[in-house]
Amino acid sequence: MALKRILKHLWFPDWTLRRRFPAPALQMITASIGESERGHSGEICFAVEASLSLDRLARGQSARGRALELFSLLRVWDTEHNNGVLIYVLLADRDVEILADRGIARCVPQEHWAAICDRMEDEFRAGRFVDGALAGIREVGGELRTHFAGEDRHGDELPNEPHLLF
């Protein structure tokens, strides 16, 4: 396990989540997800974590590995049309991961999701956490609208509120 990565994760205690994503920001993210989902049948899940625990770091867990774990735990895969999308932010690694369920993954290449992640990471590096999150949600929503436009007859299958992971 790399000492540099451990120190970086120790530098990002849980309270840094609230500093970068205060209550008004969380409300804006929730509203943005809700607004986006009115135009398509997909589901967007936004999760953010300040850092990984020492046991996860000792196992060498990557941001991508953690996103895969959360995709399951948050049941992003459990939508009627298999079109849930997880946007996962790991602040300590300055990493954004987007995971799409098989219904939308068939329509959008992984390189496109990676480009959205890169743009979000650029915003975060500039200290614009809310702007980066909202832009990413808009872009993901645009893809869902392109491929799954229309009213969602199954209702809101996943909560719109961001998941702050402590």
TORKOL-4160 file (C-alpha; in steps of 0.2 Angstrom, whole numbers, padded with zeros to 4 digits, m for minus):
166
<pt num="1" X="0000" Y="0000" Z="0000"/>
<pt num="2" X="0007" Y="0017" Z="m0005"/>
<pt num="3" X="0011" Y="0028" Z="0009"/>
<pt num="4" X="0007" Y="0044" Z="m0001"/>
<pt num="5" X="m0010" Y="0038" Z="m0005"/>
<pt num="6" X="m0014" Y="0034" Z="0014"/>
<pt num="7" X="m0008" Y="0051" Z="0019"/>
<pt num="8" X="m0019" Y="0059" Z="0005"/>
<pt num="9" X="m0034" Y="0049" Z="0012"/>
<pt num="10" X="m0030" Y="0054" Z="0030"/>
<pt num="11" X="m0030" Y="0072" Z="0024"/>
<pt num="12" X="m0048" Y="0071" Z="0019"/>
<pt num="13" X="m0058" Y="0067" Z="0035"/>
<pt num="14" X="m0077" Y="0065" Z="0033"/>
<pt num="15" X="m0080" Y="0084" Z="0037"/>
<pt num="16" X="m0073" Y="0089" Z="0021"/>
<pt num="17" X="m0088" Y="0082" Z="0012"/>
<pt num="18" X="m0099" Y="0095" Z="0021"/>
<pt num="19" X="m0086" Y="0109" Z="0017"/>
<pt num="20" X="m0086" Y="0105" Z="m0002"/>
<pt num="21" X="m0105" Y="0100" Z="m0003"/>
<pt num="22" X="m0114" Y="0110" Z="0010"/>
<pt num="23" X="m0133" Y="0108" Z="0012"/>
<pt num="24" X="m0138" Y="0121" Z="m0001"/>
<pt num="25" X="m0127" Y="0112" Z="m0014"/>
<pt num="26" X="m0135" Y="0095" Z="m0009"/>
<pt num="27" X="m0152" Y="0103" Z="m0012"/>
<pt num="28" X="m0146" Y="0109" Z="m0029"/>
<pt num="29" X="m0140" Y="0092" Z="m0034"/>
<pt num="30" X="m0156" Y="0084" Z="m0028"/>
<pt num="31" X="m0166" Y="0096" Z="m0038"/>
<pt num="32" X="m0155" Y="0094" Z="m0054"/>
<pt num="33" X="m0157" Y="0075" Z="m0053"/>
<pt num="34" X="m0176" Y="0077" Z="m0051"/>
<pt num="35" X="m0177" Y="0089" Z="m0065"/>
<pt num="36" X="m0167" Y="0078" Z="m0077"/>
<pt num="37" X="m0177" Y="0063" Z="m0073"/>
<pt num="38" X="m0193" Y="0071" Z="m0078"/>
<pt num="39" X="m0187" Y="0070" Z="m0096"/>
<pt num="40" X="m0182" Y="0051" Z="m0097"/>
<pt num="41" X="m0185" Y="0034" Z="m0089"/>
<pt num="42" X="m0167" Y="0033" Z="m0082"/>
<pt num="43" X="m0161" Y="0035" Z="m0064"/>
<pt num="44" X="m0146" Y="0045" Z="m0059"/>
<pt num="45" X="m0138" Y="0041" Z="m0042"/>
<pt num="46" X="m0124" Y="0053" Z="m0035"/>
<pt num="47" X="m0113" Y="0047" Z="m0022"/>
<pt num="48" X="m0098" Y="0056" Z="m0014"/>
<pt num="49" X="m0085" Y="0050" Z="m0002"/>
<pt num="50" X="m0071" Y="0060" Z="0006"/>
<pt num="51" X="m0059" Y="0046" Z="0008"/>
<pt num="52" X="m0057" Y="0027" Z="0009"/>
<pt num="53" X="m0055" Y="0018" Z="0026"/>
<pt num="54" X="m0038" Y="0011" Z="0030"/>
<pt num="55" X="m0044" Y="m0007" Z="0027"/>
<pt num="56" X="m0050" Y="m0003" Z="0010"/>
<pt num="57" X="m0033" Y="0006" Z="0006"/>
<pt num="58" X="m0024" Y="m0009" Z="0013"/>
<pt num="59" X="m0033" Y="m0020" Z="0001"/>
<pt num="60" X="m0028" Y="m0008" Z="m0013"/>
<pt num="61" X="m0046" Y="m0003" Z="m0017"/>
<pt num="62" X="m0047" Y="0009" Z="m0032"/>
<pt num="63" X="m0060" Y="0022" Z="m0034"/>
<pt num="64" X="m0067" Y="0011" Z="m0048"/>
<pt num="65" X="m0068" Y="m0004" Z="m0037"/>
<pt num="66" X="m0077" Y="0006" Z="m0024"/>
<pt num="67" X="m0089" Y="0013" Z="m0037"/>
<pt num="68" X="m0093" Y="m0005" Z="m0042"/>
<pt num="69" X="m0096" Y="m0010" Z="m0024"/>
<pt num="70" X="m0108" Y="0005" Z="m0022"/>
<pt num="71" X="m0117" Y="0002" Z="m0038"/>
<pt num="72" X="m0123" Y="m0014" Z="m0030"/>
<pt num="73" X="m0126" Y="m0008" Z="m0013"/>
<pt num="74" X="m0136" Y="0007" Z="m0019"/>
<pt num="75" X="m0145" Y="m0004" Z="m0030"/>
<pt num="76" X="m0142" Y="0007" Z="m0046"/>
<pt num="77" X="m0143" Y="m0009" Z="m0056"/>
<pt num="78" X="m0161" Y="m0012" Z="m0050"/>
<pt num="79" X="m0171" Y="m0002" Z="m0062"/>
<pt num="80" X="m0185" Y="m0008" Z="m0073"/>
<pt num="81" X="m0176" Y="m0003" Z="m0089"/>
<pt num="82" X="m0158" Y="m0007" Z="m0083"/>
<pt num="83" X="m0154" Y="0012" Z="m0086"/>
<pt num="84" X="m0147" Y="0017" Z="m0069"/>
<pt num="85" X="m0131" Y="0028" Z="m0069"/>
<pt num="86" X="m0120" Y="0030" Z="m0054"/>
<pt num="87" X="m0109" Y="0046" Z="m0053"/>
<pt num="88" X="m0096" Y="0042" Z="m0039"/>
<pt num="89" X="m0084" Y="0055" Z="m0032"/>
<pt num="90" X="m0069" Y="0051" Z="m0021"/>
<pt num="91" X="m0062" Y="0067" Z="m0015"/>
<pt num="92" X="m0045" Y="0061" Z="m0009"/>
<pt num="93" X="m0040" Y="0053" Z="m0025"/>
<pt num="94" X="m0048" Y="0067" Z="m0035"/>
<pt num="95" X="m0057" Y="0054" Z="m0045"/>
<pt num="96" X="m0074" Y="0053" Z="m0053"/>
<pt num="97" X="m0081" Y="0037" Z="m0059"/>
<pt num="98" X="m0097" Y="0034" Z="m0069"/>
<pt num="99" X="m0105" Y="0017" Z="m0070"/>
<pt num="100" X="m0120" Y="0013" Z="m0081"/>
<pt num="101" X="m0131" Y="m0001" Z="m0080"/>
<pt num="102" X="m0132" Y="m0013" Z="m0096"/>
<pt num="103" X="m0147" Y="m0004" Z="m0104"/>
<pt num="104" X="m0138" Y="0012" Z="m0106"/>
<pt num="105" X="m0121" Y="0005" Z="m0107"/>
<pt num="106" X="m0126" Y="m0003" Z="m0123"/>
<pt num="107" X="m0130" Y="0014" Z="m0130"/>
<pt num="108" X="m0116" Y="0025" Z="m0124"/>
<pt num="109" X="m0097" Y="0020" Z="m0125"/>
<pt num="110" X="m0087" Y="0020" Z="m0109"/>
<pt num="111" X="m0075" Y="0033" Z="m0117"/>
<pt num="112" X="m0090" Y="0045" Z="m0117"/>
<pt num="113" X="m0093" Y="0042" Z="m0098"/>
<pt num="114" X="m0074" Y="0044" Z="m0095"/>
<pt num="115" X="m0075" Y="0061" Z="m0104"/>
<pt num="116" X="m0089" Y="0067" Z="m0093"/>
<pt num="117" X="m0078" Y="0061" Z="m0078"/>
<pt num="118" X="m0063" Y="0071" Z="m0085"/>
<pt num="119" X="m0074" Y="0087" Z="m0086"/>
<pt num="120" X="m0080" Y="0085" Z="m0069"/>
<pt num="121" X="m0063" Y="0082" Z="m0062"/>
<pt num="122" X="m0057" Y="0098" Z="m0070"/>
<pt num="123" X="m0071" Y="0108" Z="m0061"/>
<pt num="124" X="m0067" Y="0100" Z="m0045"/>
<pt num="125" X="m0048" Y="0104" Z="m0047"/>
<pt num="126" X="m0053" Y="0122" Z="m0049"/>
<pt num="127" X="m0063" Y="0121" Z="m0033"/>
<pt num="128" X="m0080" Y="0122" Z="m0042"/>
<pt num="129" X="m0087" Y="0106" Z="m0034"/>
<pt num="130" X="m0106" Y="0111" Z="m0036"/>
<pt num="131" X="m0103" Y="0117" Z="m0054"/>
<pt num="132" X="m0094" Y="0101" Z="m0058"/>
<pt num="133" X="m0107" Y="0090" Z="m0050"/>
<pt num="134" X="m0122" Y="0099" Z="m0059"/>
<pt num="135" X="m0113" Y="0099" Z="m0076"/>
<pt num="136" X="m0110" Y="0080" Z="m0074"/>
<pt num="137" X="m0128" Y="0077" Z="m0069"/>
<pt num="138" X="m0134" Y="0087" Z="m0084"/>
<pt num="139" X="m0123" Y="0077" Z="m0096"/>
<pt num="140" X="m0128" Y="0061" Z="m0089"/>
<pt num="141" X="m0146" Y="0066" Z="m0090"/>
<pt num="142" X="m0143" Y="0071" Z="m0108"/>
<pt num="143" X="m0137" Y="0054" Z="m0113"/>
<pt num="144" X="m0152" Y="0046" Z="m0104"/>
<pt num="145" X="m0164" Y="0058" Z="m0113"/>
<pt num="146" X="m0157" Y="0054" Z="m0129"/>
<pt num="147" X="m0159" Y="0035" Z="m0127"/>
<pt num="148" X="m0173" Y="0033" Z="m0115"/>
<pt num="149" X="m0184" Y="0049" Z="m0118"/>
<pt num="150" X="m0201" Y="0050" Z="m0112"/>
<pt num="151" X="m0211" Y="0048" Z="m0096"/>
<pt num="152" X="m0206" Y="0035" Z="m0083"/>
<pt num="153" X="m0221" Y="0025" Z="m0079"/>
<pt num="154" X="m0212" Y="0016" Z="m0065"/>
<pt num="155" X="m0209" Y="0032" Z="m0055"/>
<pt num="156" X="m0194" Y="0037" Z="m0046"/>
<pt num="157" X="m0185" Y="0021" Z="m0043"/>
<pt num="158" X="m0170" Y="0028" Z="m0034"/>
<pt num="159" X="m0169" Y="0043" Z="m0022"/>
<pt num="160" X="m0163" Y="0059" Z="m0030"/>
<pt num="161" X="m0154" Y="0065" Z="m0014"/>
<pt num="162" X="m0135" Y="0063" Z="m0015"/>
<pt num="163" X="m0127" Y="0049" Z="m0005"/>
<pt num="164" X="m0114" Y="0057" Z="0007"/>
<pt num="165" X="m0103" Y="0042" Z="0012"/>
<pt num="166" X="m0095" Y="0043" Z="0029"/>
